[in-house]
Amino acid sequence: MKYVFFDLDGTVTESAPGIINSVVYAIKKLGVRMPSEEELLKFVGPPLSDSFVKYCGVDPSRTKEAINIFREYFAERGIFENNVYPGIPELTAKLKSLGVKQILATSKPQLFAERILTHFNLIADFDGVFGNSMDEKYTDKALLLRDIIAKEGIKGDDLKNCVMVGDRSSDISGAHKAGIRAIGVLYGYGDRPELEGAGADLIVETVRDLEKVLTGEL
């Protein structure tokens, strides 16, 4: 691999506590339906605008308001109610030593993503950090990945040496629409049926399994 695109939530960091707490904070302020525990977990990864409509019944005209309230909590507290998955720092350091270009591609606003990677001392291992705009421009992961590929000047045969690593169906389908392969990880928030249904090229259970694949040990 020459390029590895990493999702953030559920792939690099175990971010559910901070996201869920921020969602609950927003729901209480909005006075809308409180989702089940299972539904709350589905907020981790996909664009917030879609999830507020789907799981809380928020009118699409109020999604911007919902996201702004979410960020009141997230920017101050939720952003750091978060942990790096064991083995990730060792994986990113090893890939860097092998000359693999690592790029973060997340639906989370880029500003927050950079703060998180800096907080966990991971940002030096990444050659690029790309995320959503504060106005939720990238609700489709494919659009984000296409823009990254264009900005990085990746084309031709180099596309065959790219892979997206993520835990949700949006990561897999987005990668395929952008013309690159995708690895699904089961240690995050998606499950095997979700990842298989999205057409993941490979599914791994642990960070160690992911390391073996990305470094050519398998």
C-alpha positions as CSV (number, residue, x, y, z in Angstrom):
1,M,0.0,0.0,0.0
2,K,1.2,3.5,-0.8
3,Y,-1.8,5.3,0.7
4,V,-4.0,4.3,3.6
5,F,-7.1,6.4,4.3
6,F,-8.3,6.1,7.9
7,D,-11.7,6.8,9.3
8,L,-11.6,8.4,12.8
9,D,-14.6,7.4,14.9
10,G,-14.7,3.6,15.5
11,T,-11.4,3.1,13.5
12,V,-8.7,5.2,15.2
13,T,-10.6,6.2,18.3
14,E,-13.3,4.8,20.5
15,S,-15.4,7.9,20.5
16,A,-18.9,6.7,21.3
17,P,-19.1,8.2,24.9
18,G,-18.4,11.8,23.8
19,I,-20.6,11.6,20.7
20,I,-23.6,10.0,22.6
21,N,-23.3,12.5,25.5
22,S,-23.4,15.3,23.0
23,V,-26.4,13.9,21.1
24,V,-28.3,13.4,24.4
25,Y,-27.5,17.0,25.3
26,A,-28.9,18.3,22.0
27,I,-32.0,16.1,22.2
28,K,-32.9,17.4,25.6
29,K,-32.5,21.0,24.4
30,L,-34.5,20.4,21.3
31,G,-37.3,18.5,23.0
32,V,-37.4,15.7,20.4
33,R,-37.7,11.9,20.7
34,M,-34.9,10.2,22.7
35,P,-33.6,7.3,20.6
36,S,-32.9,3.9,22.1
37,E,-29.4,2.9,23.3
38,E,-28.9,1.0,20.1
39,E,-30.0,3.9,18.0
40,L,-27.8,6.3,19.9
41,L,-24.8,4.2,19.0
42,K,-25.6,4.6,15.4
43,F,-24.8,8.3,15.6
44,V,-21.1,7.3,15.7
45,G,-19.7,7.6,12.2
46,P,-22.4,8.8,9.8
47,P,-23.2,12.5,9.2
48,L,-25.1,14.0,12.2
49,S,-27.7,15.6,10.0
50,D,-28.9,12.3,8.7
51,S,-28.9,10.7,12.1
52,F,-30.9,13.4,13.8
53,V,-33.6,13.0,11.2
54,K,-33.6,9.2,11.1
55,Y,-33.4,8.4,14.8
56,C,-34.9,11.5,16.5
57,G,-37.5,12.7,14.0
58,V,-35.9,16.1,13.8
59,D,-37.4,18.1,10.9
60,P,-34.7,18.5,8.2
61,S,-35.1,22.3,8.5
62,R,-33.8,22.0,12.1
63,T,-30.8,19.8,11.5
64,K,-28.4,22.8,11.5
65,E,-29.8,23.9,14.9
66,A,-29.4,20.4,16.2
67,I,-25.8,20.2,15.1
68,N,-25.0,23.6,16.6
69,I,-26.4,22.5,20.0
70,F,-24.5,19.1,19.7
71,R,-21.3,21.1,19.2
72,E,-21.9,23.2,22.4
73,Y,-21.2,20.1,24.4
74,F,-18.9,18.3,22.1
75,A,-16.4,21.2,21.6
76,E,-15.9,21.6,25.3
77,R,-16.3,18.1,26.8
78,G,-17.4,15.4,24.3
79,I,-14.3,15.8,22.1
80,F,-12.1,14.3,24.8
81,E,-14.6,11.7,26.1
82,N,-12.7,9.5,23.8
83,N,-9.8,6.9,23.7
84,V,-7.4,5.6,21.1
85,Y,-7.9,1.9,20.3
86,P,-5.0,-0.2,21.7
87,G,-2.5,-0.9,19.0
88,I,-3.3,2.1,16.8
89,P,-0.3,4.3,17.8
90,E,2.0,1.3,17.1
91,L,0.3,0.7,13.7
92,T,0.5,4.3,12.5
93,A,4.1,4.6,13.7
94,K,5.0,1.4,11.8
95,L,3.3,2.5,8.6
96,K,5.1,5.8,8.8
97,S,8.4,4.0,9.2
98,L,7.6,2.0,6.1
99,G,6.9,5.1,4.0
100,V,3.2,4.5,3.7
101,K,1.3,7.8,3.3
102,Q,-1.5,8.0,5.9
103,I,-4.5,10.3,5.5
104,L,-7.4,10.8,7.9
105,A,-10.8,11.0,6.1
106,T,-13.6,11.6,8.5
107,S,-17.2,12.9,8.5
108,K,-16.3,14.8,11.7
109,P,-15.4,18.5,11.2
110,Q,-11.7,18.8,10.3
111,L,-11.1,21.3,13.1
112,F,-12.2,18.7,15.7
113,A,-10.3,15.8,14.0
114,E,-7.1,17.8,14.1
115,R,-7.6,18.6,17.8
116,I,-8.2,14.9,18.6
117,L,-5.2,13.6,16.8
118,T,-3.1,16.3,18.4
119,H,-4.5,15.4,21.9
120,F,-3.5,11.8,21.4
121,N,-0.1,12.5,19.9
122,L,-1.0,10.9,16.6
123,I,-1.0,13.8,14.2
124,A,2.7,13.5,13.3
125,D,2.1,10.1,11.8
126,F,-0.5,11.5,9.3
127,D,0.4,13.2,6.0
128,G,-3.0,14.8,5.8
129,V,-6.1,15.3,7.9
130,F,-9.3,15.9,6.0
131,G,-12.8,16.2,7.5
132,N,-16.1,17.8,7.1
133,S,-16.7,21.5,6.9
134,M,-18.6,23.1,9.8
135,D,-21.6,23.5,7.5
136,E,-21.6,19.7,6.8
137,K,-20.5,19.9,3.1
138,Y,-19.4,16.3,3.1
139,T,-22.5,14.3,4.0
140,D,-21.3,11.7,1.4
141,K,-18.0,10.0,2.2
142,A,-17.4,9.4,-1.5
143,L,-17.4,13.2,-2.1
144,L,-14.8,13.7,0.6
145,L,-12.6,10.9,-0.7
146,R,-12.8,12.1,-4.3
147,D,-11.7,15.6,-3.2
148,I,-8.8,14.2,-1.1
149,I,-7.7,12.0,-4.1
150,A,-7.7,15.1,-6.3
151,K,-5.9,17.3,-3.9
152,E,-3.2,14.7,-3.3
153,G,-2.8,14.1,-7.0
154,I,-3.5,10.4,-6.8
155,K,-4.3,8.9,-10.1
156,G,-3.8,6.0,-12.5
157,D,-2.1,2.9,-11.1
158,D,-1.6,4.6,-7.7
159,L,-5.4,4.3,-7.1
160,K,-4.8,0.5,-7.0
161,N,-2.4,1.1,-4.1
162,C,-4.9,3.0,-2.0
163,V,-7.2,1.5,0.7
164,M,-9.9,3.0,3.0
165,V,-10.1,1.6,6.5
166,G,-13.4,2.1,8.3
167,D,-16.0,0.5,10.6
168,R,-19.3,1.6,8.9
169,S,-21.0,0.9,5.6
170,S,-20.5,4.6,4.6
171,D,-16.7,4.1,4.6
172,I,-16.9,1.1,2.4
173,S,-19.4,2.4,-0.1
174,G,-17.7,5.8,-0.2
175,A,-14.4,4.2,-1.0
176,H,-15.8,2.1,-3.8
177,K,-17.6,5.1,-5.3
178,A,-14.2,7.0,-5.2
179,G,-12.5,4.1,-7.0
180,I,-10.5,2.6,-4.2
181,R,-10.6,-0.6,-2.1
182,A,-12.0,-0.8,1.4
183,I,-11.2,-2.7,4.6
184,G,-13.9,-3.0,7.3
185,V,-12.9,-3.3,10.9
186,L,-15.0,-5.2,13.4
187,Y,-13.5,-3.7,16.6
188,G,-15.4,-0.4,15.8
189,Y,-19.2,0.3,15.7
190,G,-20.2,-1.6,12.6
191,D,-20.9,-5.3,12.5
192,R,-20.1,-8.0,9.9
193,P,-23.5,-8.0,8.1
194,E,-23.2,-4.2,7.7
195,L,-19.7,-4.4,6.3
196,E,-20.4,-7.4,4.1
197,G,-23.6,-5.8,2.8
198,A,-21.6,-2.7,1.8
199,G,-19.2,-4.9,-0.1
200,A,-16.0,-4.6,2.0
201,D,-13.0,-6.1,0.1
202,L,-11.7,-7.5,3.4
203,I,-13.0,-7.5,7.0
204,V,-10.6,-7.8,10.0
205,E,-11.5,-8.3,13.6
206,T,-8.6,-6.6,15.5
207,V,-6.1,-3.8,15.1
208,R,-3.4,-6.5,15.0
209,D,-5.1,-8.2,12.1
210,L,-5.3,-4.8,10.4
211,E,-1.6,-4.3,10.9
212,K,-0.8,-7.7,9.4
213,V,-2.8,-6.8,6.3
214,L,-1.4,-3.2,5.8
215,T,2.2,-4.2,6.5
216,G,2.2,-7.3,4.3
217,E,2.6,-9.8,7.0
218,L,-0.3,-11.8,5.6
